[in-house]
C-alpha cells in the first residue's frame, strides 16, 4: 500500500518469503503488503499529486517454517487474496530537514477466497479493508543516492469479528516506521541497488487479548533505470519476519503444542445423538463456541466436543497421537463406567469417556446464615453420562441420615436434572448439607475421591456449610 511516484516495470521479480520462527502454531499477520515499493524502494519520486490504482494478488497453498517443514497440512490448504487499493500519493516542493515532504492515503478493497471447502463463505464481492494513511514522508535526492523515511498507520476500517468467516480487516491499529536508500552505481544513475525497511507495531485486536508481534519487512532490488520513460527494469526482493512474538491470552497455548486431534469409536460417532454443529440458537456458532463447526458428543466429557473442527477421517487402527495416547487418560478399570474406548485401552490406562454421575447444590451459598426454625429451599443440579438421573438424596447432618429430594422436570437423559428439598433446622449450630445422585444403571456419587493422577471424574459428595443462629 506504499506506491512509487513513477512507473516501474520489473521483468523478473523474485519474492523471498521467510518464516520468522519454527513455531507449530499460526503466526498472525500484519498489514504490510510486500513488494509494493519496487526495485528502487529508497527513492521518493518527482513532485506532483498522483491518483494510483494498483492491483495485487497473493496465492498461498502451504506454510513452512524455517526448516522447510509444512505447518498444519490438514487444516491450512491455501487461500487467494486479491487487493485493489485506490490511493492519492503526493510529493511537494516543501522542504523539511532538507527533504521533500510527501503523503499518501489509500482506501483498499479486498476479496478473500479460502480454498478449503469447509471454510468457504457466501462472500463473493469486494469489500473495504483497513485504510492506509501515511501523513509524513520525507525524501532526499543526492548525487549518488536517494533516501526516504516516513511514518504511516493502518486504521481498522475493514470489518472484523474474532473468528469471523467474512473479515475484511485485521481488527487492529498498525503503526509503521520506514527508512531506505537507493544507491546509484554510475554517474548517469542508470544502475541502482536499493533497500527499505518497514517496522510494524500493532495494538491489540478488537475484542481479543491478542497483540500481533512487531514485524520487519525489507524490500528493494537491483535495477536498470530509463529516465526518459520514468521506468525501471530489474530484479526485486522482499523479506518479512516477526521480530517479537505474538502475545496475549488468546494466542495458542505454547510453541510445539501438537494439533488437537481426538478419536471416537465408530459406534459413538454413528450414534444418533452425536452431532456436528454449525449453528447455535439459529445463528452461526460464535468464535468462542467453536466456529465454524464443532463436535457435540452428549454424555461424554468435553474433551471430545472438539471446537473449530476442520478435518474428519475414518481410520481402521487406533489413533496414536498425543491427545489420545498420552493425554486425558485414567487408570484402567478404576471407575464404574459403561462405555469404554476398547481399542484405545491398555493394561494400565484408558481414555476418559463418559461422564460419571454427579450433583451440585446451587443454593443457598456455602456459609449461608439463617435462624433456627426458619425454612429455606435447598436447590441443585444433577447429571450423568446419559443414562438418566433416577434419584437424588440429601443429608443435613453430614451424611448420617439420607432422605430423598424432589426431582424437577425430566428434560431428557442428557439434560441437567434439577432437585430441591426444604430445610428447617430445629436448633442453632453448624449444619453440613449434602446431596447424592444416582442414575438408572446403578451408579452413585462417591463419598471418597477416587484418586487418579490427572484428577478426572471428581464426583465426590461435596458438603455445604449452613450456619444457624
N, C-alpha and C positions, 0 to 999 in steps of 0.2 A: 504493500500500500504506500510505497515511497517512490514516486515517479522520477524519471530523469526529465530535465527541461528540454532535451532534444532527442531525436530518434537514435536508437541503437539497434543494429541487426547483428545477431550472433549466429554465424553459420554452424558453429559447434558449441553446444553449451553443456557442460558436464556438471552435474549436481551430486555432491557427496553428502549423503545423509548418514550421520554418525550418531549412534545412541550414546547417551552420557553415562549410563550405568547398566550393569548386567542384572538389573532388578527383575524379579519374577512377577512383579505386579506393574500395572499400567502406569506410565508417566503421563501426567496431564499436560496438555499443550498450551502454548502461549498464542499471542496474536500475530507475531511477525510472519509475513509471507516471504519465504526465502527466494532470493534470486531477482527481486524486482528492481534493485538498484543497478544491475547490469555490470558490464565489464569495466567501465570507468566509474566505479562506485564512489570515488572520492572527489568527484567533480560536480559542481553545482549546476552548471548550465547558464546560458545567457539570460539577460534581464528580459522580463516580459510576464504576461499573465497567460496561462495555458489552461485549456479545458481538455482533459485527457480521459479516455475511457478504455483502460486496459482490461483484458480478459485473462483469467488464469484457470488452469485445471490441474488437479492433482489426483492421481490414481495410486492407491496403496493396496497391495494384495497380501502383505505379511509384515510383521515387525520382528527385527532381530536385535539381539544385544551385541555388545562389543566383541563377543567371542563367536559371533555368527550363528548362535542358537536361535531358532524361531520361537518367539514367545506366544503362548496361548494359541496354538494352532487350531484347537477345537472351537474356540469362541470368537477369535478375530479372523474374519475371512474377507476383509477388504472393504473399501469404500471409494466412491467417486465424488470428489469435491470440486465444485465449479464456482468461480467468483467473477463478478463484473463490478468494478469499483470506479464509477464516475468521480472525478476529482478536479478541483481547481488548484493549480500549482503556480505560485508567484515568486518571481525574483525581482527585487527592486534595486535601485541605484543607491539607496540609503546605506550608509556605512556605520557599522558598529564594531569597534575594536579593529577597524581596517577591513572587515569582511562585509560582503553584500548581504543584506537582510532578505530572507525569503520565508515563505509559509506554504502550508498545504492542508487542504481539507478534503476528505473523501467519505462518501456515504455508500458503502458497498452493498451489493446484493449477492446472495448465495443460494446455491442449490446443492443439497447434500443427499447422496443416494447410497445407502448401505447396500452391499451386495449379498449379504446373508439374508435369505428369505424371511427368517423369523423376526428380523428387525425392520423389515420393510414397513413403511407407514404410508398413509394416504397423501402425504405431502408431495406434490408434483410440480408446483410452481416455484417461482423465485420469491425470496423474502429478504427484507432488510437484515443486515447483520450489524456488528459493532462498528461504530463510527470512528474513523481515524482523523485526528487533528494534530497537526504539527505547527504550533504558533510561532516557533522560533527556529530558524535555520540560518546559519552563517556560512558563507563560502569565500575562500581566498584563492586568487589566481596569481601564481608566481611564475618565474621564468622556467623552472624545471619541474614544478609540481603544483598541484591543486590540493586544497584542504577543505574539509567540510565537517561541521559539527551541528548538533541540533537536539531539541527536546520534542517529544510527541507523547500523546496519550490516546488510548482507545477507550471510548465511553460505551457502556453496556446497553446499546440501543437495540440489539437483537433480542429476540425472545429467548428466555431461559427458565427452565424448571429442573430442579435436581432429578436426574434420571429420566427426563422427558425424551420422547421419541422424535419430536419435531423442533428441537432447539436450533435457532439460527445464530445465536451468540454464545459467548463463553461465561456470561453471568458475573463478570468482574471488571474492575478498572485495571488498566495496564499502563504503566509509565515506561517510556523508552528514552534512553540517552544514547546518542550516537556520535561517532567520530571516525574520520577516514581520510585517506590521501590517494591521489593518483600521481604517480611519478612518471615523467616523460624520459625516454631513453635517447632522444635526439633533439636537436635544437628546433626542428620544424614541428615537433610534437605529433609525429606520425605514429610512433610506437610508445605504448604505455603499459604499465602494470599498476594495479590498484587493489586496495583492500579497505574495507569499512567494517567497524564493529558496532553492534547494537546490543545494549544491555536492557532487558525487560525486567521490571519489578512490578509485582501484582498485589492486589488486595485480595481478601477472602472472597470466595464465590458466594453468590446470592443464596441465602437460606442454608448455608452449609459451613461447618467448621473445617474448611479446606482452603489452604493457601498454596497456589501453584508456585513452585520454586523459581528462582531467578534463572533467566535463560540468556545465553550468549549466542549471538548469531554473527558469523563472519561471512562476507561475500565480496566478490570482486572478480578480477581476471586479468588477462593479458590481451591487448587489442591493437589493431591497426586502424588508425583514425583517418577519415577523409573529411577534411574541414569544409569543403565546398558543399558536400551533401549533408553535413551535420550528422554523420553516421559513423559507427564503429563496428568493425568485424573482429571477432576474436573468440577466445575460449574463456568461459566463466566458471566460477566455483561457488559453492555455498556450503556452509557448515552450521549446524545448530546443535547445542547441547545444554543440559542442565548444569548449573554451577552450584546450586543449592538444592536440597531435597524438597519435595512437596511436604507440607506439614499440616497438622490438624487432626481432629478426632475422626473425620470422615474419609481418611485415606485408608488403603488396605492395611491389614494389621502389621505385617512385617516383611522385610526383604527375605525372599526364599520360601515364603509360605506356599505349600502345594495348592494346586487348584482344588476347589472343594467339589469332590466327586463322591456321590453316595450310590449305593446299590439297594435294590428292593428284590425280594424273592418274587417269582413270577405270579404266584397266587395272590400276593398282596398288590402287586402292580395292576392285576386284572380285576381286582375287587371293585364292585360297583360304586363303592364309596370313595375310592381313590380318584382324585381329580387333578387336572391341570387347569389352574385358574388364570384367567386373563382380565377379569373384571371383579369389582367389589362394589356392592350397592349400586349397580347399574352404570358404573364409570370405570375407566381403565385403572388398573392397580396403581396406587401411589408408589413412588420410588421406595419408601421405607417398608412397604408391604410386599415388595418383590417384583416390581415392574421389570420386564413386560409380562412375564408369566412366572408362575411358581407352582410347586407341588403342594397338594393337600392330601395328607395321609392320615385320616381320622383314626384315633385310637393309639397311634404310635407317637413316640416322642418327637419333639420339634426338629431334631437334627435331620429327619427325613423330609421335612417340609421345605425343600430347597428353594430359596429365592433366586430371582434373576436367572432363571433356567435358560440355558442356551443349547444343550445337547441331550438327546436321549438315545441310548444304544442298547440293543439286545445282545446278551452275551451267554455263552454256554459254559462259562467257567467262573469261579468266584473272583470278585474284584480284589486286586492286591494292593490298591492304593492306600495311602496313609490314613485317610478318613474312615476306612473300613477295617484295615488290617491292624492299625495301631490305636486309633482314637475311638472314643465313645464305646468302650467295651467294659464288661462286667465279669466277675468270676463265674465260670460255667456252673449252672445249677444252683446258684446262690439264692435266686428269687423265685417265688411261685408263679411264674408267668406261663401263659398257654402258648403263645406264638413265638417260637424260637426261629432264628435265621440259621437253619441247619447247615447250609453249605458254607457259611462263614464262621462256624464254630470250630474250636479246637479243644484239647483236653483241659486247658486252663482258663480260657476266656471265650466269651461270645459277645456279639454286638448287642447293645441295648436296643430293645424293640418296643413292645407295647408299654403303655403307662400302667403303673400299679395303682390300686385303689387308694384314694386319699380324700381328705376333707380339711376344711379350714373354717374356724369361727371368724366371721367378719364383723360382728357387732355383739356386745359392746367392745371397746378398745381394751387392750391389755392395761391393767392398772385402774380400771374403772372403779369409781367410788359411789356407793349408794347406801341407803338406810335399811336397817332390819325391818322385815315385814313388807317392804316395798317390792313390787313385782316389775320385772323387766322381761322383754322378749330377747332371747339369745338367738341369733340368726347365723347362717353359714352356707357354704357350698361344698358339695361332694362330687367326685368324678372318678372315672376309671378308664380302662382301655377299650371300652365299647361294649362290655357285657351287660351293663346296666346296674346302677346303684339300687340295691334291694332294701337296705336298711341303714339308718344312722342312729347310733345310740349316744346318750350323753351322760356325763357324770359331773356332779358338783362337789364331790368330796375327794378329788384326787384319784379316782379310778376304783374306789372300793365298791360302790354301788352304781350299776348302769341301768338306764331307762331308755325307752325308745322315743326318738324325736319324731315330729310330724314332717313328712316329706312334702315338698311342693310339687307342682305340675311336672309330669314327665314329658320333656320336650324332645325326647329322642335319646337313643342309647349312647350317643357321643356328646350329648349336651351336659352342661353343669346341672346338678340337681340341688335345688335349694332345700334347706331344712330349718326348723325352728323349734323352740321349746320355751315354756315360761320358767322363770327362776325367781323364787321368793325365799330369800334367806331368813331363817327363823330368828337368828341372833347375830350379834356383832362378831366380827372375826375376818380372817383371810380365807377365801374360798378358791379352790382350783377347779375351774370349769374346763371340761374336756369333751371332745367329740370323736367318735369312732365309726368309720363307714365300712360297710361290707357290700359285696356285689353278688350277682346271681350265680357266679361259678364258685362261690365259697371263699373268695379272697377277702381278707380283713386287714385293716391297718394294724401295724405292729406297735407294741409297747416299747420295744428296744430297737434302736437303729441297727439295721443290717449293714455292717461295715463293708465298704469296698474302696479301693484306693482312689477312685475318681469322685466318690461321694454321690453317685447316682441313686435314683429311686429312694429318695428320703421321704418315706411316708410314715414316719414315727408320729404317734399321737402327741399333739402339742398342747400343754396346759396353758390356760389363760387365767391370770390372777384378777379377782374381783375383791375389792376392799369394802367391807360392810361396817358401817358405824352403828 
